Amino acid sequence: MEIKTYIAGSNTDELKDLIKKKYGNIGGFEYFFNEFNKAFSYCVENNNIQFLPISGSENGELQAHVALIIDKRLSKGEAFFGFLEVPNNLEVFGSMWNALTKEAQSRGISLLKGPINGSIWHQYRCVKETDGSPWFKTEMLAEEYYYNLLQSQKPRAEIEYFSASREPYDIVLQLINPESLSKMKSYGFSMKVAEDVTPSDLKIIANISRQVFKDNWGYTELNDQEFARLYSAGEINKNLNALYLLYKGDVIIGFCSTFKENDSTLLLKTICVLPEYRGLGLGNALAYKIHEDAKKDGIKKIIYALIREGNSISNFPKEGTVTMRRYSAFEFKI
């Protein structure tokens, strides 16, 4: 196998063809592929990033791929790796991994984080376990054997995530006190439900996200321009079901978005509340309202998408949930 670092853009069509061949028949592929291309362009065009993709070819055909992503906003000596695509072959993977670590070490990198396609604002994680449920929008499509291949390199840390679902979800409306909504109002907060995101809303959401996620694993700060390009209002509104906004007076202090997977299934993304307003039951008020609205709209199933193990949603009731998939990201000392 010929393994080489290449100039991003010169080999992109081959990578896209490999992605289509691997995942093109999976539901949700169009969304995934659009995000994949967006992440690749982000790496190529971002002045904060040194992007070093590596190809593995046999007889002139791309068989394997990985990329070193050196983002100067990470701590010194750290970098991401991502855009990983390899066959289920430990020898081939080992060769690609050796090429990646050699390139990283030559540039002063001693800690690799991933697999990450761009940044943690983009697609990342690989599948650790699955119950065989169909893939849903916003998931990062990946071969299930990637987890074992990456484990073979003995990571120093494993960061775990999961997605779960409820069908039916009436128990949530029983376990969360409906008085959470009136309690929210008594504290001087209010809630607005919008059917689309405006550019001004998006700018505020970007600022809240920075404050809420700044201590997350692998966090890199995005400026307004980067955030707007990654999360354009037009693109979000194509898939958005509803945007729930929490207010203190006229100021937005929290949000949650839902997306329709299909006519009977809803995706619930992260409930996000500014740190200074936590502990007041505002997350419960959001959750109650979302489930209440879903019930009124005839939604049969709710998917709680891509949750970090141990985060604040761990206080959310787990009764009646089915874990669909578990995912992992890793740190490697090289």
C-alpha positions as a Markdown table, in Angstrom:
| # | Residue | x | y | z |
|---|---|---|---|---|
| 1 | Met | 0.0 | 0.0 | 0.0 |
| 2 | Glu | 1.3 | 3.5 | -0.9 |
| 3 | Ile | 0.8 | 5.8 | 2.0 |
| 4 | Lys | 1.5 | 9.5 | 1.6 |
| 5 | Thr | 0.5 | 12.9 | 2.9 |
| 6 | Tyr | -1.2 | 14.9 | 0.2 |
| 7 | Ile | -2.3 | 18.5 | -0.4 |
| 8 | Ala | -6.0 | 18.8 | 0.6 |
| 9 | Gly | -8.1 | 19.3 | -2.5 |
| 10 | Ser | -6.0 | 17.2 | -4.9 |
| 11 | Asn | -7.4 | 13.9 | -3.7 |
| 12 | Thr | -10.8 | 15.0 | -2.3 |
| 13 | Asp | -12.9 | 13.3 | -5.1 |
| 14 | Glu | -11.4 | 9.9 | -4.3 |
| 15 | Leu | -12.2 | 10.4 | -0.6 |
| 16 | Lys | -15.8 | 11.4 | -1.4 |
| 17 | Asp | -16.2 | 8.3 | -3.6 |
| 18 | Leu | -14.9 | 6.1 | -0.8 |
| 19 | Ile | -17.4 | 7.7 | 1.7 |
| 20 | Lys | -20.3 | 7.2 | -0.8 |
| 21 | Lys | -19.3 | 3.6 | -1.3 |
| 22 | Lys | -19.1 | 2.9 | 2.4 |
| 23 | Tyr | -22.2 | 4.7 | 3.6 |
| 24 | Gly | -24.3 | 5.8 | 0.6 |
| 25 | Asn | -27.1 | 3.4 | 1.2 |
| 26 | Ile | -27.6 | 4.2 | 4.9 |
| 27 | Gly | -30.5 | 6.4 | 6.0 |
| 28 | Gly | -29.3 | 9.9 | 6.9 |
| 29 | Phe | -26.4 | 9.7 | 4.5 |
| 30 | Glu | -27.2 | 13.0 | 2.8 |
| 31 | Tyr | -27.1 | 14.9 | 6.0 |
| 32 | Phe | -23.9 | 13.2 | 7.1 |
| 33 | Phe | -22.2 | 13.8 | 3.7 |
| 34 | Asn | -23.1 | 17.4 | 3.7 |
| 35 | Glu | -21.6 | 17.9 | 7.2 |
| 36 | Phe | -18.6 | 15.8 | 6.2 |
| 37 | Asn | -17.8 | 18.1 | 3.3 |
| 38 | Lys | -18.4 | 21.2 | 5.4 |
| 39 | Ala | -15.9 | 19.9 | 8.0 |
| 40 | Phe | -13.3 | 19.1 | 5.3 |
| 41 | Ser | -13.6 | 22.6 | 3.9 |
| 42 | Tyr | -13.4 | 24.1 | 7.4 |
| 43 | Cys | -10.0 | 22.3 | 7.9 |
| 44 | Val | -8.7 | 23.3 | 4.5 |
| 45 | Glu | -9.7 | 27.0 | 4.7 |
| 46 | Asn | -9.2 | 27.9 | 8.4 |
| 47 | Asn | -6.2 | 30.0 | 9.2 |
| 48 | Asn | -6.1 | 28.5 | 12.7 |
| 49 | Ile | -5.6 | 25.0 | 11.3 |
| 50 | Gln | -2.7 | 23.1 | 9.8 |
| 51 | Phe | -4.4 | 20.3 | 7.9 |
| 52 | Leu | -2.4 | 17.2 | 6.8 |
| 53 | Pro | -4.5 | 14.4 | 5.2 |
| 54 | Ile | -2.9 | 11.1 | 4.6 |
| 55 | Ser | -4.0 | 8.6 | 1.9 |
| 56 | Gly | -3.4 | 4.9 | 1.6 |
| 57 | Ser | -3.8 | 3.5 | -2.0 |
| 58 | Glu | -3.4 | 0.2 | -3.7 |
| 59 | Asn | -3.2 | 0.0 | -7.5 |
| 60 | Gly | -4.1 | 3.7 | -7.7 |
| 61 | Glu | -7.3 | 3.3 | -5.7 |
| 62 | Leu | -7.9 | 4.9 | -2.4 |
| 63 | Gln | -8.4 | 2.2 | 0.3 |
| 64 | Ala | -7.6 | 4.1 | 3.6 |
| 65 | His | -7.5 | 7.7 | 4.9 |
| 66 | Val | -6.8 | 9.7 | 8.0 |
| 67 | Ala | -5.9 | 13.3 | 8.7 |
| 68 | Leu | -3.8 | 15.2 | 11.2 |
| 69 | Ile | -5.6 | 18.4 | 12.3 |
| 70 | Ile | -3.3 | 20.8 | 14.2 |
| 71 | Asp | -5.5 | 23.6 | 15.6 |
| 72 | Lys | -3.5 | 26.3 | 17.3 |
| 73 | Arg | -6.3 | 26.9 | 19.7 |
| 74 | Leu | -5.6 | 23.6 | 21.4 |
| 75 | Ser | -2.9 | 23.4 | 24.1 |
| 76 | Lys | 0.7 | 23.1 | 23.0 |
| 77 | Gly | 1.6 | 19.6 | 21.8 |
| 78 | Glu | -2.1 | 18.6 | 21.2 |
| 79 | Ala | -3.8 | 17.9 | 17.9 |
| 80 | Phe | -6.9 | 16.2 | 16.5 |
| 81 | Phe | -7.0 | 13.3 | 14.1 |
| 82 | Gly | -10.0 | 12.6 | 11.9 |
| 83 | Phe | -11.5 | 11.8 | 8.5 |
| 84 | Leu | -10.7 | 8.2 | 9.3 |
| 85 | Glu | -11.7 | 5.5 | 6.8 |
| 86 | Val | -9.9 | 2.1 | 6.8 |
| 87 | Pro | -10.8 | -1.5 | 5.9 |
| 88 | Asn | -11.2 | -4.0 | 8.7 |
| 89 | Asn | -7.6 | -4.9 | 8.6 |
| 90 | Leu | -5.3 | -4.4 | 11.6 |
| 91 | Glu | -2.2 | -4.4 | 9.5 |
| 92 | Val | -3.5 | -1.7 | 7.1 |
| 93 | Phe | -4.8 | 0.4 | 10.1 |
| 94 | Gly | -1.5 | 0.0 | 11.8 |
| 95 | Ser | 0.4 | 1.3 | 8.8 |
| 96 | Met | -1.9 | 4.3 | 8.6 |
| 97 | Trp | -1.7 | 5.0 | 12.3 |
| 98 | Asn | 2.1 | 4.8 | 12.1 |
| 99 | Ala | 2.1 | 7.4 | 9.3 |
| 100 | Leu | -0.2 | 9.6 | 11.3 |
| 101 | Thr | 1.8 | 9.5 | 14.5 |
| 102 | Lys | 5.1 | 10.0 | 12.6 |
| 103 | Glu | 3.7 | 13.1 | 11.0 |
| 104 | Ala | 2.4 | 14.3 | 14.3 |
| 105 | Gln | 5.7 | 13.7 | 16.2 |
| 106 | Ser | 7.7 | 15.5 | 13.5 |
| 107 | Arg | 5.6 | 18.6 | 14.2 |
| 108 | Gly | 5.9 | 18.5 | 18.0 |
| 109 | Ile | 2.6 | 16.8 | 18.7 |
| 110 | Ser | 2.6 | 14.3 | 21.7 |
| 111 | Leu | -1.2 | 14.0 | 22.3 |
| 112 | Leu | -3.8 | 13.1 | 19.6 |
| 113 | Lys | -7.6 | 13.5 | 20.2 |
| 114 | Gly | -10.2 | 11.9 | 18.0 |
| 115 | Pro | -11.6 | 10.7 | 15.7 |
| 116 | Ile | -12.8 | 14.2 | 15.0 |
| 117 | Asn | -13.8 | 15.5 | 11.6 |
| 118 | Gly | -12.7 | 19.1 | 11.9 |
| 119 | Ser | -13.5 | 20.1 | 15.6 |
| 120 | Ile | -16.0 | 19.0 | 18.3 |
| 121 | Trp | -18.4 | 21.5 | 16.7 |
| 122 | His | -18.4 | 19.1 | 13.7 |
| 123 | Gln | -18.8 | 15.3 | 13.5 |
| 124 | Tyr | -16.8 | 13.2 | 15.9 |
| 125 | Arg | -16.8 | 9.9 | 17.9 |
| 126 | Cys | -16.9 | 6.3 | 16.8 |
| 127 | Val | -19.4 | 3.6 | 17.6 |
| 128 | Lys | -18.7 | 1.4 | 20.7 |
| 129 | Glu | -22.0 | -0.5 | 20.9 |
| 130 | Thr | -25.2 | -0.6 | 19.0 |
| 131 | Asp | -28.6 | -2.3 | 19.3 |
| 132 | Gly | -29.0 | -2.2 | 15.5 |
| 133 | Ser | -31.4 | 0.7 | 15.4 |
| 134 | Pro | -31.3 | 2.7 | 12.2 |
| 135 | Trp | -28.9 | 5.6 | 12.0 |
| 136 | Phe | -30.5 | 9.0 | 12.6 |
| 137 | Lys | -29.7 | 12.5 | 11.3 |
| 138 | Thr | -26.8 | 14.2 | 13.0 |
| 139 | Glu | -25.0 | 10.9 | 13.7 |
| 140 | Met | -21.4 | 10.5 | 12.5 |
| 141 | Leu | -21.6 | 7.4 | 10.2 |
| 142 | Ala | -18.6 | 5.1 | 10.9 |
| 143 | Glu | -17.8 | 1.4 | 10.6 |
| 144 | Glu | -18.5 | -0.4 | 13.8 |
| 145 | Tyr | -15.0 | -2.1 | 13.8 |
| 146 | Tyr | -13.2 | 1.3 | 14.1 |
| 147 | Tyr | -13.6 | 1.1 | 17.9 |
| 148 | Asn | -11.6 | -2.1 | 18.2 |
| 149 | Leu | -8.9 | -0.8 | 15.7 |
| 150 | Leu | -8.5 | 2.4 | 17.8 |
| 151 | Gln | -8.4 | 0.4 | 21.1 |
| 152 | Ser | -5.5 | -1.6 | 19.6 |
| 153 | Gln | -3.4 | 1.5 | 20.0 |
| 154 | Lys | -4.0 | 1.6 | 23.7 |
| 155 | Pro | -5.5 | 5.1 | 24.3 |
| 156 | Arg | -4.7 | 6.8 | 27.5 |
| 157 | Ala | -8.3 | 8.1 | 27.9 |
| 158 | Glu | -11.8 | 7.2 | 26.5 |
| 159 | Ile | -14.5 | 9.8 | 26.4 |
| 160 | Glu | -18.0 | 8.2 | 26.2 |
| 161 | Tyr | -21.3 | 9.3 | 24.7 |
| 162 | Phe | -24.7 | 7.7 | 24.0 |
| 163 | Ser | -28.0 | 8.1 | 22.2 |
| 164 | Ala | -31.2 | 6.8 | 23.7 |
| 165 | Ser | -34.9 | 6.8 | 22.8 |
| 166 | Arg | -38.4 | 6.5 | 24.3 |
| 167 | Glu | -41.5 | 5.0 | 22.7 |
| 168 | Pro | -43.8 | 5.9 | 24.3 |
| 169 | Tyr | -42.5 | 8.8 | 26.4 |
| 170 | Asp | -45.6 | 9.6 | 28.6 |
| 171 | Ile | -43.5 | 8.7 | 31.6 |
| 172 | Val | -41.5 | 11.9 | 31.2 |
| 173 | Leu | -44.7 | 13.9 | 31.6 |
| 174 | Gln | -45.4 | 11.9 | 34.8 |
| 175 | Leu | -42.0 | 12.2 | 36.3 |
| 176 | Ile | -41.4 | 15.9 | 35.6 |
| 177 | Asn | -43.8 | 18.0 | 37.6 |
| 178 | Pro | -45.9 | 20.1 | 35.2 |
| 179 | Glu | -45.6 | 22.9 | 37.8 |
| 180 | Ser | -42.0 | 23.3 | 36.5 |
| 181 | Leu | -43.5 | 25.7 | 33.9 |
| 182 | Ser | -45.4 | 27.8 | 36.5 |
| 183 | Lys | -42.3 | 27.8 | 38.8 |
| 184 | Met | -40.2 | 29.0 | 35.9 |
| 185 | Lys | -42.6 | 32.0 | 35.4 |
| 186 | Ser | -42.6 | 32.7 | 39.1 |
| 187 | Tyr | -38.8 | 33.2 | 39.0 |
| 188 | Gly | -39.2 | 35.8 | 36.2 |
| 189 | Phe | -38.4 | 33.5 | 33.3 |
| 190 | Ser | -40.4 | 33.0 | 30.1 |
| 191 | Met | -40.2 | 30.6 | 27.1 |
| 192 | Lys | -40.7 | 31.2 | 23.4 |
| 193 | Val | -41.2 | 28.5 | 20.8 |
| 194 | Ala | -40.0 | 29.4 | 17.3 |
| 195 | Glu | -40.4 | 27.4 | 14.1 |
| 196 | Asp | -37.2 | 28.8 | 12.6 |
| 197 | Val | -33.9 | 30.3 | 13.6 |
| 198 | Thr | -33.1 | 33.9 | 12.8 |
| 199 | Pro | -29.5 | 35.1 | 12.2 |
| 200 | Ser | -29.8 | 37.3 | 15.4 |
| 201 | Asp | -31.0 | 34.2 | 17.4 |
| 202 | Leu | -28.1 | 32.2 | 16.0 |
| 203 | Lys | -25.6 | 34.8 | 17.2 |
| 204 | Ile | -27.0 | 34.7 | 20.7 |
| 205 | Ile | -27.0 | 30.9 | 20.6 |
| 206 | Ala | -23.4 | 30.9 | 19.6 |
| 207 | Asn | -22.5 | 33.1 | 22.6 |
| 208 | Ile | -24.4 | 30.9 | 25.0 |
| 209 | Ser | -22.8 | 27.7 | 23.5 |
| 210 | Arg | -19.4 | 29.2 | 24.1 |
| 211 | Gln | -20.1 | 29.8 | 27.8 |
| 212 | Val | -21.8 | 26.4 | 28.4 |
| 213 | Phe | -19.3 | 24.2 | 26.4 |
| 214 | Lys | -16.0 | 26.0 | 27.1 |
| 215 | Asp | -14.8 | 23.4 | 29.6 |
| 216 | Asn | -15.8 | 20.4 | 27.4 |
| 217 | Trp | -13.3 | 17.9 | 26.2 |
| 218 | Gly | -11.6 | 19.0 | 23.0 |
| 219 | Tyr | -13.2 | 22.5 | 23.0 |
| 220 | Thr | -12.0 | 25.1 | 20.6 |
| 221 | Glu | -13.4 | 28.5 | 20.4 |
| 222 | Leu | -15.2 | 29.5 | 17.2 |
| 223 | Asn | -15.5 | 33.2 | 16.3 |
| 224 | Asp | -18.8 | 34.5 | 15.0 |
| 225 | Gln | -17.8 | 34.1 | 11.4 |
| 226 | Glu | -16.9 | 30.4 | 11.9 |
| 227 | Phe | -20.0 | 29.7 | 13.9 |
| 228 | Ala | -22.3 | 31.3 | 11.3 |
| 229 | Arg | -20.6 | 29.3 | 8.5 |
| 230 | Leu | -21.0 | 26.1 | 10.4 |
| 231 | Tyr | -24.5 | 26.7 | 11.7 |
| 232 | Ser | -26.2 | 28.9 | 9.0 |
| 233 | Ala | -29.8 | 29.7 | 9.8 |
| 234 | Gly | -30.9 | 28.6 | 6.4 |
| 235 | Glu | -29.3 | 25.1 | 6.8 |
| 236 | Ile | -30.7 | 24.7 | 10.3 |
| 237 | Asn | -34.2 | 25.6 | 9.3 |
| 238 | Lys | -34.2 | 22.9 | 6.6 |
| 239 | Asn | -34.3 | 20.2 | 9.4 |
| 240 | Leu | -35.6 | 22.2 | 12.4 |
| 241 | Asn | -38.9 | 21.2 | 14.0 |
| 242 | Ala | -38.8 | 23.8 | 16.8 |
| 243 | Leu | -36.4 | 26.1 | 18.7 |
| 244 | Tyr | -37.2 | 26.6 | 22.4 |
| 245 | Leu | -35.8 | 29.8 | 23.8 |
| 246 | Leu | -35.6 | 30.7 | 27.5 |
| 247 | Tyr | -35.7 | 34.3 | 28.5 |
| 248 | Lys | -34.9 | 36.3 | 31.6 |
| 249 | Gly | -36.7 | 39.5 | 30.8 |
| 250 | Asp | -35.7 | 40.3 | 27.2 |
| 251 | Val | -32.5 | 38.3 | 27.3 |
| 252 | Ile | -32.1 | 34.7 | 26.0 |
| 253 | Ile | -30.4 | 32.6 | 28.6 |
| 254 | Gly | -31.0 | 29.1 | 27.3 |
| 255 | Phe | -32.3 | 27.0 | 24.4 |
| 256 | Cys | -33.0 | 23.6 | 23.0 |
| 257 | Ser | -33.8 | 22.5 | 19.5 |
| 258 | Thr | -35.8 | 19.6 | 18.1 |
| 259 | Phe | -35.6 | 18.1 | 14.7 |
| 260 | Lys | -38.0 | 15.8 | 12.9 |
| 261 | Glu | -36.5 | 12.5 | 12.0 |
| 262 | Asn | -39.8 | 11.5 | 10.3 |
| 263 | Asp | -43.5 | 12.2 | 10.9 |
| 264 | Ser | -43.5 | 10.1 | 14.0 |
| 265 | Thr | -40.0 | 10.5 | 15.5 |
| 266 | Leu | -38.4 | 13.6 | 17.0 |
| 267 | Leu | -34.7 | 14.3 | 17.7 |
| 268 | Leu | -34.0 | 16.2 | 20.9 |
| 269 | Lys | -30.7 | 18.0 | 21.0 |
| 270 | Thr | -28.8 | 19.3 | 24.1 |
| 271 | Ile | -30.8 | 21.4 | 26.6 |
| 272 | Cys | -28.5 | 24.4 | 27.1 |
| 273 | Val | -28.8 | 26.9 | 30.0 |
| 274 | Leu | -26.3 | 29.5 | 31.1 |
| 275 | Pro | -24.3 | 28.3 | 34.1 |
| 276 | Glu | -25.6 | 31.1 | 36.4 |
| 277 | Tyr | -29.2 | 30.0 | 35.9 |
| 278 | Arg | -28.7 | 26.3 | 36.6 |
| 279 | Gly | -30.3 | 24.6 | 39.6 |
| 280 | Leu | -33.6 | 26.5 | 39.1 |
| 281 | Gly | -35.5 | 23.7 | 37.3 |
| 282 | Leu | -35.3 | 25.5 | 33.9 |
| 283 | Gly | -34.0 | 22.4 | 32.1 |
| 284 | Asn | -37.0 | 20.5 | 33.5 |
| 285 | Ala | -39.4 | 23.2 | 32.3 |
| 286 | Leu | -37.9 | 23.0 | 28.8 |
| 287 | Ala | -38.0 | 19.2 | 28.8 |
| 288 | Tyr | -41.7 | 19.2 | 30.0 |
| 289 | Lys | -42.7 | 21.7 | 27.3 |
| 290 | Ile | -40.9 | 19.7 | 24.6 |
| 291 | His | -42.5 | 16.4 | 25.5 |
| 292 | Glu | -45.9 | 18.0 | 26.0 |
| 293 | Asp | -45.7 | 19.6 | 22.5 |
| 294 | Ala | -44.5 | 16.4 | 20.9 |
| 295 | Lys | -47.6 | 14.6 | 22.4 |
| 296 | Lys | -49.9 | 17.2 | 21.0 |
| 297 | Asp | -48.2 | 16.9 | 17.6 |
| 298 | Gly | -48.7 | 13.1 | 17.5 |
| 299 | Ile | -45.0 | 12.2 | 17.8 |
| 300 | Lys | -44.7 | 8.6 | 18.9 |
| 301 | Lys | -40.9 | 8.4 | 19.6 |
| 302 | Ile | -38.3 | 10.7 | 20.9 |
| 303 | Ile | -34.5 | 10.3 | 20.4 |
| 304 | Tyr | -32.2 | 11.9 | 22.9 |
| 305 | Ala | -29.2 | 12.4 | 20.6 |
| 306 | Leu | -25.5 | 12.3 | 21.4 |
| 307 | Ile | -25.3 | 12.8 | 25.1 |
| 308 | Arg | -22.0 | 12.9 | 27.0 |
| 309 | Glu | -21.8 | 10.3 | 29.8 |
| 310 | Gly | -22.0 | 12.1 | 33.1 |
| 311 | Asn | -23.1 | 15.5 | 32.0 |
| 312 | Ser | -26.0 | 17.4 | 33.6 |
| 313 | Ile | -28.6 | 15.5 | 31.6 |
| 314 | Ser | -27.7 | 12.6 | 33.8 |
| 315 | Asn | -30.3 | 14.0 | 36.2 |
| 316 | Phe | -33.0 | 13.6 | 33.6 |
| 317 | Pro | -35.2 | 10.6 | 34.3 |
| 318 | Lys | -34.0 | 7.4 | 32.6 |
| 319 | Glu | -37.1 | 5.4 | 33.1 |
| 320 | Gly | -38.4 | 3.9 | 29.8 |
| 321 | Thr | -35.3 | 4.8 | 27.8 |
| 322 | Val | -33.6 | 2.4 | 25.4 |
| 323 | Thr | -29.9 | 3.0 | 24.7 |
| 324 | Met | -29.5 | 2.8 | 20.9 |
| 325 | Arg | -25.8 | 3.4 | 20.6 |
| 326 | Arg | -22.8 | 4.1 | 22.6 |
| 327 | Tyr | -19.9 | 6.1 | 21.2 |
| 328 | Ser | -16.3 | 6.9 | 22.2 |
| 329 | Ala | -13.6 | 9.5 | 21.4 |
| 330 | Phe | -10.1 | 8.9 | 22.5 |
| 331 | Glu | -6.8 | 10.5 | 23.6 |
| 332 | Phe | -3.5 | 8.9 | 22.6 |
| 333 | Lys | -0.1 | 9.7 | 24.0 |
| 334 | Ile | 2.4 | 9.3 | 21.2 |
